[in-house]
Each structure stands twice: as C-alpha cells, then as structure tokens.
C-alpha cells in the first residue's frame, strides 16, 4: 500500500540527469537540450528578435496557479521555449541597442556544466576545482590589470552593482572601523561623477550611508570627473568633520564611454590624506565593468599595429589606454565579463589589490557552526552572498581561454572600428552631429536636426546658451520622434535597433540633452550595418520634415 507515491517518484527521477552514468538516459538528456535549442533556433529571422513581440498580459500572469499534476520534460520544454519569443538577439548585426553582448559557445558550456553539478563557491568543500577556477580568473585578471597576482584577491558577485558595493563597503570599514559590528556612528560620504552608473544611489542607500551622503561631482565636456570640483567638495567634507568612505572612478561610462582620470583621483586622495593627517586612506574603487577589456591593449605596439586596424581605430584604442593603463592604482576594480567579455549574465568580479582587505569583512566562525571546519578556500566567511553559483566563473574562464589576449584585441578592436566608421558616416551628413566624439569606445551618441539648423554651431549653443532652451526642447522632441521611427523599423527588420538616452548630459542651464545611441557589441556587425543606421535616420528625418 505504501508504494503509491513510488510510481510518481520514478517519473520524477527521469527528469533529473542521472547520478550514475546511464548511456540511454544521458542520450535522452542531450536530445532534450537539442530539441529546446532547435525550437528556439526556428524563431530566428532577418529581424533582430526571436519570434514575435506581442503585448504582455501581466494581469493574467498574476492569476497563474500551481497545477495539481506535473508534466513531462517534453511538454515543459515546449512551453519554456515560448517565453523566448520577443527576446532581442544580441548577436544580430541589426542590434546596436545597449551594453549587452552575444555569448560564446564556450561560455554557454561553462554555465551548463556549473548548472549540471551546482557547485557553491562559498567553500571549496562544495565547489572543489570550480573554486580553484575562481582563483585562476582572479590571478589572470590581476596580472592583466597590473596588480601583483600574489597579493591580489577577489571573488565573483551578483553584478556590476555588487562589485561597486563591495568596493564602498571596504571603504566604509577603513574609514569607520568596526561599522560591520556596531553600525555607522559618524557622518561619512562617497564621491562619484554625474556620469557614473546610477547604482551609486543604491549603494549609498543600502550601505546605510543614505543617498544624501552621496556627493555627485560634475563631469567635463569629455565625460570625465571634474578633479577641481572633486577637490573642493572633498576638502569641504573633511573640514566639516565628515569621513570620506571612498571615491568611485568610472572607467567606461554606459552612455558615452567616458573615462575618469584615475591617476589624478589617486593623487588627489593621497594629498588629502597628508593635508588633513587622516588616520585612514579613503578607498578608491575603479568601476571598470566595461573598460577593463581595453587592458589587453596596454602592451599593444600601436605604431607597428600588427593587427592592421584603421588609423582612426588605432587612435581610439590608444586614447582609451591612456586612462585604462592606470587601473592598478585603484584599491579595487569592478569587472563585468557579461559585458565586453561575451558571457551570459551574471559574471562579475570584484578584484582587490590587497587580499587582506577582504579580512575587514570576515565574520567569526562561531556564527557559522556547520561550515568551514576544513578546507583552504572559504570565501563564504567574508562574502555578502552565502550561496554563489559557479556559472559566472566557468563562463568567464572559458572565454579568457577561448580568446586569449589576441582574440580579445581583435573583437574589441573590431567593435571600436565599426563605431568609428559609424561616426565617419554620421559626420558626413550636415544634419547630424556626434555628441561624444571625444570618447573612444564602441558607443556613439548623436543628434539629428531638422532643415535649416546650423549643426556646426547648434551643439555649443544648446549646451551653453539659456536663450536656446526652447530650441533645445524642440530638438529633443524631434530626436525622440526619429528614434521611435527607427525603432519600429528595426523591430520590423527594416533597419537597426538603437537605444535612446533621455539625458546624455545636462546643459549649463539644467536641461537634459536627448541623444540617439548606438552601442556596438556584436562581432557580426559590419560596414553595411553601420550604413543602415545612417540611412534609416535620414529616412526618419525626411518623413518628419514632410509631415
């Protein structure tokens, strides 16, 4: 009588990869994955999305309920595939939407292997060689970015926000020792530029500092932090008795690929320590989640240019490296492999110059009595997360081995070359202007203007002259209409999908400047796809002018 549930259990067991090799079931497992991949592949077309993109019925979704009976792997797979309908194909050459890359086969295999055997990076007892792989990636990146790999440390975390959160948490423990146990008992501030990632607000809030203790520094026309204003604000904070938790240096802003002067920030920090005889050293975290990949060019012979990049591309790569090469001056660095590392979400590494800094976050063993009785690698004693997947680690390691330094140079060089070509094409038309022309990455921000506008003068006038406020707002609205048309055409397979930024930066009189945005991250983009952007924008402009 007690065997009734066993019939269902046998069916459930068949839905798992078998713990002991079974060639028949192993084949079933592989074919189940193949069927899912084939079903998704059937959704591909010339359009840069899978299947169809329809209206999303959230009301019906909220009424979903758990069924009484389960279903077969095959039936569930068919349903899951439908959830891919409407997704953007990031590797499609018609996609230039934002900082989301296509992913390699090797990185997918890394995620699959980690998902199959579910290592937990909290402890090497639960991760074994996958934990070793994390240390390997830390060593590779420390050497690439200029840290001493013997002294450096780090771990994978929940995204770029997580890397900056760790950086500022280390700064909090340095400036206010014991705050992990006793809480924040003094007034303290964090500095970041107005072009830095908006996660700065979350970080200040979630650390308990409060977003009002985040001091946002304006950027120069080159989208880098204004060091003069930073010094003034830092001095004012110290003179008023506030502690400086840290400074966030952005190496590759999301909107314009702005690069802060990290060397200048470190020099300024050191001068403040001496000038005010600080008993602590404010922490400098380099948010290089995008810019880290340009480090592969720090030893590239630009004059010889053995890979044969175009002269304008060489100049752009060399210009970025002028700032990227100073990453080793930062106390910690944030790295996203799921951006210019071409791996699936989530794969983010917080790298610290001195691994002993992580001891500031360590909890006493008696708080975790059922863990860490042995083993050499026990990051769960100081990480914010308890459970950490090995997927991001194996995916990152897979691509670092797949590309090597040369492969990363080729793919980064190519996307920068395509961005430079786009700028050339845009600037060959009098009605368009590139607004981040002094930045060197794969992102291009540009504006398009109606008939009769002097685009050689308008950019400066809109930025600085309050008398142009109404004209700026009209042009903002015009660019939004251009974007709407281009987006609709791109989704229909008749152009390229771009992004829009509602605020590239503010004018001197406080108004946001709207810009169209091309972020090239697909290795499949070529010159014809670049030309398609310009042609479709011109088509939109013509239609809007006629209407």
URZIKA-V494361 format. One record per residue. N is the residue number from 1. D_CENTER is the distance of its C-alpha to the mean C-alpha in Angstrom with 1 decimal. Layout:
# URZIKA-V494361
n:d_center
N:D_CENTER
N:D_CENTER
This chain:
# URZIKA-V494361
n:d_center
1:56.6
2:53.5
3:52.0
4:50.8
5:47.2
6:47.2
7:47.2
8:44.0
9:42.5
10:43.3
11:41.4
12:38.4
13:38.6
14:38.3
15:34.9
16:33.5
17:33.0
18:36.3
19:36.4
20:39.1
21:38.9
22:40.6
23:40.5
24:41.3
25:38.7
26:36.1
27:36.9
28:36.5
29:33.1
30:31.9
31:33.5
32:32.0
33:28.5
34:29.8
35:31.3
36:28.0
37:26.2
38:29.2
39:29.3
40:25.7
41:26.4
42:29.4
43:27.2
44:25.8
45:27.3
46:27.0
47:24.9
48:21.1
49:21.3
50:23.0
51:26.5
52:27.1
53:25.2
54:27.7
55:28.0
56:26.6
57:29.4
58:28.0
59:31.6
60:32.7
61:29.7
62:30.7
63:34.1
64:33.0
65:35.0
66:35.1
67:37.8
68:40.9
69:40.7
70:37.9
71:37.3
72:37.1
73:34.0
74:34.8
75:35.1
76:31.8
77:30.0
78:31.5
79:30.2
80:26.7
81:26.4
82:27.2
83:24.1
84:22.1
85:24.1
86:22.3
87:18.8
88:17.1
89:17.5
90:14.2
91:16.3
92:19.1
93:20.0
94:20.6
95:17.0
96:15.2
97:13.5
98:9.9
99:6.6
100:7.6
101:9.7
102:13.1
103:13.8
104:16.8
105:20.0
106:19.9
107:16.6
108:18.1
109:21.2
110:19.5
111:18.2
112:21.7
113:23.5
114:21.7
115:22.4
116:26.0
117:26.9
118:24.6
119:24.3
120:23.4
121:21.9
122:23.7
123:26.7
124:27.7
125:30.6
126:28.2
127:25.8
128:28.1
129:26.8
130:23.3
131:23.3
132:24.5
133:21.7
134:19.2
135:21.5
136:21.5
137:17.8
138:18.0
139:21.0
140:19.4
141:16.4
142:18.9
143:21.2
144:18.7
145:17.4
146:21.0
147:21.5
148:24.7
149:23.7
150:26.9
151:26.0
152:22.2
153:20.7
154:17.7
155:16.4
156:13.7
157:12.7
158:11.4
159:7.7
160:5.9
161:8.9
162:11.1
163:10.6
164:11.6
165:14.2
166:15.7
167:15.9
168:17.8
169:19.8
170:21.1
171:22.0
172:23.8
173:25.8
174:26.7
175:27.8
176:29.4
177:30.6
178:31.3
179:29.2
180:27.9
181:31.6
182:33.1
183:30.4
184:29.7
185:33.1
186:32.4
187:30.6
188:27.4
189:24.6
190:21.0
191:20.2
192:17.1
193:17.1
194:17.3
195:14.3
196:12.0
197:9.6
198:12.1
199:11.4
200:14.0
201:16.6
202:15.9
203:15.9
204:19.2
205:20.6
206:19.9
207:21.1
208:24.3
209:24.2
210:23.9
211:21.9
212:25.0
213:24.6
214:21.3
215:22.6
216:20.5
217:21.5
218:21.9
219:20.4
220:22.6
221:22.9
222:20.6
223:17.7
224:18.1
225:19.4
226:23.2
227:24.7
228:28.1
229:27.1
230:25.0
231:28.2
232:30.3
233:28.3
234:27.9
235:31.7
236:32.5
237:30.6
238:32.4
239:35.7
240:35.4
241:35.0
242:31.4
243:29.3
244:26.0
245:23.5
246:21.0
247:19.0
248:15.3
249:14.8
250:11.8
251:11.4
252:9.7
253:9.5
254:7.8
255:11.4
256:13.3
257:11.7
258:14.0
259:14.7
260:16.6
261:19.8
262:18.9
263:22.4
264:24.0
265:22.3
266:23.5
267:26.9
268:27.1
269:26.3
270:29.0
271:31.5
272:31.0
273:31.6
274:34.9
275:35.9
276:35.7
277:36.6
278:33.7
279:34.2
280:30.5
281:27.7
282:24.8
283:21.5
284:19.0
285:15.4
286:13.2
287:9.6
288:8.7
289:5.2
290:5.7
291:9.4
292:10.5
293:11.5
294:14.0
295:15.9
296:17.7
297:19.6
298:20.9
299:24.1
300:24.3
301:27.7
302:26.9
303:30.6
304:31.5
305:28.3
306:29.3
307:26.6
308:28.2
309:25.4
310:26.9
311:27.9
312:25.5
313:22.5
314:23.9
315:24.1
316:20.5
317:19.3
318:21.9
319:20.9
320:17.3
321:18.8
322:21.1
323:18.4
324:16.1
325:19.4
326:19.8
327:16.9
328:19.7
329:21.2
330:18.6
331:19.7
332:16.3
333:12.9
334:9.5
335:8.0
336:5.4
337:7.8
338:6.5
339:4.9
340:8.0
341:9.7
342:10.8
343:11.2
344:11.4
345:9.7
346:9.7
347:9.5
348:8.5
349:11.1
350:12.8
351:15.2
352:18.3
353:21.0
354:23.8
355:23.7
356:26.5
357:24.2
358:23.1
359:26.8
360:26.5
361:24.7
362:27.2
363:29.4
364:33.1
365:34.0
366:36.5
367:33.8
368:32.8
369:36.3
370:35.5
371:32.8
372:32.5
373:36.2
374:35.5
375:32.8
376:31.1
377:27.4
378:27.0
379:23.5
380:24.2
381:26.5
382:23.9
383:20.6
384:19.9
385:19.6
386:22.9
387:21.8
388:18.9
389:18.5
390:18.8
391:16.9
392:13.5
393:15.8
394:18.0
395:15.4
396:13.8
397:17.4
398:18.5
399:16.3
400:17.0
401:20.6
402:20.5
403:19.2
404:20.5
405:20.0
406:21.9
407:19.9
408:16.6
409:18.6
410:19.9
411:16.9
412:15.0
413:18.4
414:19.0
415:16.1
416:16.9
417:20.5
418:20.0
419:18.3
420:21.3
421:23.7
422:22.4
423:23.0
424:26.4
425:27.3
426:26.3
427:28.2
428:31.2
429:31.8
430:33.4
431:32.0
432:28.3
433:26.5
434:23.1
435:21.9
436:19.3
437:21.6
438:21.3
439:17.6
440:17.0
441:13.8
442:13.4
443:13.2
444:16.7
445:17.9
446:21.5
447:24.4
448:27.5
449:30.9
450:34.2
451:37.4
452:39.1
453:36.2
454:36.2
455:32.6
456:33.5
457:34.3
458:32.5
459:29.0
460:30.7
461:33.1
462:30.4
463:28.5
464:31.5
465:34.5
466:34.9
467:37.6
468:35.0
469:33.4
470:34.9
471:34.2
472:30.5
473:30.4
474:32.2
475:29.9
476:26.9
477:28.7
478:29.5
479:25.9
480:25.0
481:27.9
482:26.9
483:23.4
484:25.2
485:27.4
486:24.9
487:22.7
488:25.9
489:27.0
490:23.8
491:23.9
492:27.5
493:26.8
494:28.3
495:25.5
496:21.7
497:19.2
498:17.5
499:15.7
500:17.3
501:16.4
502:19.2
503:18.9
504:17.8
505:19.8
506:23.1
507:26.5
508:28.9
509:30.6
510:27.7
511:26.9
512:23.4
513:23.0
514:21.8
515:20.3
516:19.5
517:16.2
518:15.7
519:12.4
520:13.7
521:11.9
522:14.9
523:17.4
524:20.1
525:19.9
526:23.1
527:25.3
528:26.9
529:23.6
530:23.1
531:26.7
532:26.2
533:23.8
534:26.5
535:29.3
536:27.9
537:27.2
538:30.7
539:32.1
540:30.5
541:31.9
542:35.3
543:35.5
544:34.6
545:37.2
546:39.8
547:39.2
